[in-house]
């Protein structure tokens, strides 16, 4: 079984037969940090069994940002369950494709997030310093105090 361990963009190699114009463009891209046409996308996988790594190289690295944003926007409409599903899809796509690429499952990506103390401190600072965001969280807390969530798999009636 292969797991994704890295996702990155790099500057392509310069061809030995490149023209002077191509060489100048390449060095400009390298110095500016804007790879432009020289950019390649690399997704790296590792075999769990033999630990060998494999790279898939393409002209472009799939950008999941627009997909995450569309799912997040879609979560504003519909019934409660549909809204939850689209919000979860946006959340987990962001975790697995931007933050914790090597996570083997959704559960592991969430566990990594829960254990990320630096991200937690940064987020708490953002909440505390933004009155609008703080108000939203206070509303969530009030709602959960009125209607607590239950773990449905553990709350099933016993026969």
C-alpha positions as CSV (number, residue, x, y, z in Angstrom):
1,X,0.0,0.0,0.0
2,X,1.3,3.4,-1.0
3,X,1.0,6.5,1.2
4,X,1.5,10.1,0.2
5,X,4.5,11.5,2.0
6,X,5.2,14.7,0.2
7,X,3.6,17.2,-2.2
8,X,5.8,20.0,-3.5
9,X,6.7,22.3,-6.4
10,X,10.2,22.6,-7.7
11,X,12.1,24.3,-10.5
12,X,12.5,21.9,-13.5
13,X,16.0,21.0,-14.6
14,X,17.6,23.1,-17.3
15,X,18.0,21.3,-20.6
16,X,21.6,21.0,-21.9
17,X,20.4,22.3,-25.3
18,X,18.7,25.4,-23.9
19,X,19.0,28.7,-25.8
20,X,20.5,31.8,-24.3
21,X,17.0,33.2,-23.9
22,X,15.8,30.1,-22.1
23,X,18.9,30.1,-19.8
24,X,18.3,33.8,-18.9
25,X,14.6,33.0,-18.2
26,X,15.6,30.0,-16.1
27,X,18.0,32.0,-13.9
28,X,15.5,34.8,-13.5
29,X,12.9,32.3,-12.3
30,X,15.5,30.8,-9.9
31,X,16.5,34.1,-8.5
32,X,13.0,35.5,-8.1
33,X,11.5,32.4,-6.6
34,X,8.7,32.5,-9.2
35,X,9.2,29.3,-11.2
36,X,6.7,30.3,-13.8
37,X,6.9,28.0,-16.8
38,X,9.8,26.2,-15.2
39,X,7.6,24.9,-12.4
40,X,6.9,21.2,-11.9
41,X,4.7,19.5,-9.4
42,X,5.9,16.4,-7.5
43,X,3.8,14.0,-5.4
44,X,5.9,11.5,-3.5
45,X,4.6,8.2,-2.3
46,X,6.2,5.5,-0.1
47,X,5.4,1.8,0.1
48,X,4.6,0.8,3.6
49,X,6.0,-2.6,3.2
50,X,9.3,-2.1,1.4
51,X,9.8,1.6,2.3
52,X,10.7,2.5,-1.4
53,X,9.6,5.9,-2.5
54,X,8.0,6.8,-5.8
55,X,7.6,10.3,-7.3
56,X,5.0,11.3,-9.8
57,X,6.1,14.4,-11.7
58,X,3.7,16.6,-13.7
59,X,3.6,20.0,-15.2
60,X,1.2,21.2,-12.6
61,X,0.5,20.3,-9.0
62,X,-3.2,19.9,-8.4
63,X,-4.4,22.9,-6.4
64,X,-7.1,21.8,-3.9
65,X,-7.7,25.3,-2.6
66,X,-10.6,26.1,-5.0
67,X,-12.2,22.7,-4.3
68,X,-12.0,23.3,-0.6
69,X,-13.5,26.7,-0.9
70,X,-16.4,25.5,-3.1
71,X,-17.2,22.7,-0.6
72,X,-17.1,25.2,2.2
73,X,-19.5,27.5,0.3
74,X,-21.7,24.6,-0.6
75,X,-22.0,23.9,3.2
76,X,-24.0,27.1,3.5
77,X,-27.1,25.6,1.8
78,X,-29.3,22.6,2.3
79,X,-30.3,20.5,5.2
80,X,-28.2,20.0,8.3
81,X,-26.6,16.7,7.3
82,X,-25.7,18.0,3.8
83,X,-24.1,21.1,5.3
84,X,-22.1,19.0,7.7
85,X,-20.9,16.6,4.9
86,X,-19.7,19.5,2.7
87,X,-18.0,21.2,5.6
88,X,-16.3,17.9,6.6
89,X,-15.1,17.4,3.0
90,X,-13.6,20.9,2.9
91,X,-12.0,20.4,6.3
92,X,-10.5,17.0,5.6
93,X,-9.3,18.0,2.0
94,X,-7.5,20.9,3.5
95,X,-5.9,18.8,6.2
96,X,-4.8,16.0,3.9
97,X,-3.6,18.1,1.0
98,X,-2.2,21.2,2.7
99,X,-1.3,20.5,6.3
100,X,-0.7,16.8,7.0
101,X,0.1,15.3,3.6
102,X,1.6,12.1,5.0
103,X,-1.4,11.2,7.1
104,X,-2.6,7.7,6.1
105,X,-6.2,8.4,6.9
106,X,-8.7,11.1,7.8
107,X,-8.5,10.0,11.5
108,X,-4.7,10.3,11.5
109,X,-4.8,13.8,9.9
110,X,-7.3,14.9,12.6
111,X,-5.0,13.4,15.3
112,X,-2.0,15.3,13.9
113,X,-4.1,18.5,14.0
114,X,-5.1,17.9,17.6
115,X,-1.4,17.3,18.6
116,X,-0.1,20.5,16.8
117,X,0.5,22.8,19.7
118,X,2.0,25.6,17.6
119,X,-1.1,25.7,15.4
120,X,-3.4,25.6,18.5
121,X,-1.7,28.6,20.0
122,X,-1.8,30.5,16.8
123,X,-5.5,29.7,16.3
124,X,-6.4,30.6,19.9
125,X,-4.6,33.9,19.5
126,X,-6.5,34.6,16.3
127,X,-9.8,33.8,18.1
128,X,-9.0,36.0,21.1
129,X,-7.9,39.0,19.0
130,X,-10.9,38.9,16.6
131,X,-14.2,39.9,18.2
132,X,-16.3,38.5,15.3
133,X,-14.6,35.1,15.5
134,X,-14.7,35.1,19.3
135,X,-18.4,35.8,19.1
136,X,-19.0,32.9,16.7
137,X,-17.2,30.5,19.1
138,X,-19.2,31.8,22.0
139,X,-22.3,31.0,20.1
140,X,-21.1,27.5,19.4
141,X,-20.3,27.0,23.1
142,X,-23.8,28.2,24.1
143,X,-25.5,25.9,21.6
144,X,-23.4,22.9,22.8
145,X,-24.3,23.7,26.4
146,X,-28.0,23.7,25.4
147,X,-27.8,20.7,23.1
148,X,-24.7,18.6,23.8
149,X,-23.4,16.3,21.2
150,X,-23.4,12.6,21.9
151,X,-21.3,9.8,20.5
152,X,-24.0,7.8,18.7
153,X,-21.9,4.6,18.5
154,X,-21.6,4.6,22.3
155,X,-25.1,5.8,23.0
156,X,-26.9,2.9,21.3
157,X,-29.5,1.2,23.5
158,X,-28.3,-2.1,25.0
159,X,-30.4,-5.2,24.5
